[in-house]
Amino acid sequence: MSDDKKIIFSMVGVSKVYPPQKKVLSNIYLSFFYGAKIGVIGLNGSGKSTLLKIIAGLEKNYQGEVAFSSGYSVGYLEQEPHLDETKTVRQIVEEGVQEVVDVLKKYEAVNERFGDAEVIENPDKMQELMDEQAKLQELIDQFDAWNLDSKLERAMDALRCPPEEQLISELSGGERRRVALCRLLLQEPDILLLDEPTNHLDAESVQWLEVYLQQYKGTVIAITHDRYFLDNVAGWILELDRGEGIPWKG
């Protein structure tokens, strides 16, 4: 969904206090249009990650008002992503395009049923199966699903993901973040929330990510200490200083 003519998110007078009396956010006002590119900066402990968690809907204990237009999807890269350790790198990455993966599996299953005796001997069942195959073919064309493998391989290569058959349990923290980032970018949510996305990326991967985000149709909000990344991606900056938000044009 996209509508670059209206504000899709607003945060009005939001404050957050951790017990006993640690105020990390104080009276924050923030709103953005679809397609905005915003960088969030500030010292460690200034509330940057808390801000993203509130936007993502993961942190609900705060004062103030938050309003999100309905119908927009949100994707969040946290500092330490939680991934299923029993799965392989490929399986986690495929979660980003699960709908496409499921359509391809259904198409394969339908094709196998054409050899069933009960289908071959029953014209009505054969027609039902052909109709189902046609519907799935339309979805495959719509998703460009035949090129899924090359799409996944390009993204995994660009972010230097580990070998696709490797188990998540065998990965380092940095490798897990790259896999999680790859999955998230493939999901293509309307709003991308990225907590230090350039951490654990080499220079070539950072450059690829900058270009990708520059061209991204949706909204991007990224916490980063990388000044070059900010200059190349963010149109606006929100600086958090002692709990207060200071906006300025990037």
Secondary structure, DSSP 8 states (H G I E B T S, - for coil): ---TTSEEEEEEEEEEEETTTEEEEEEEEEEEETT-EEEEEE-TTSSHHHHHHHHHT-----EEEEEE-TT--EEEE-SS----TTSBHHHHHHGGGHHHHHHHHHHHHHHHHTT-HHHHT-HHHHHHHHHHHHHHHHHHHHHTGGGHHHHHHHHHHHTT---TTSBGGG--HHHHHHHHHHHHHHH--SEEEEESTTTT--HHHHHHHHHHHHT-SSEEEEE---HHHHHHH-SEEEEEETTEEEEEE-
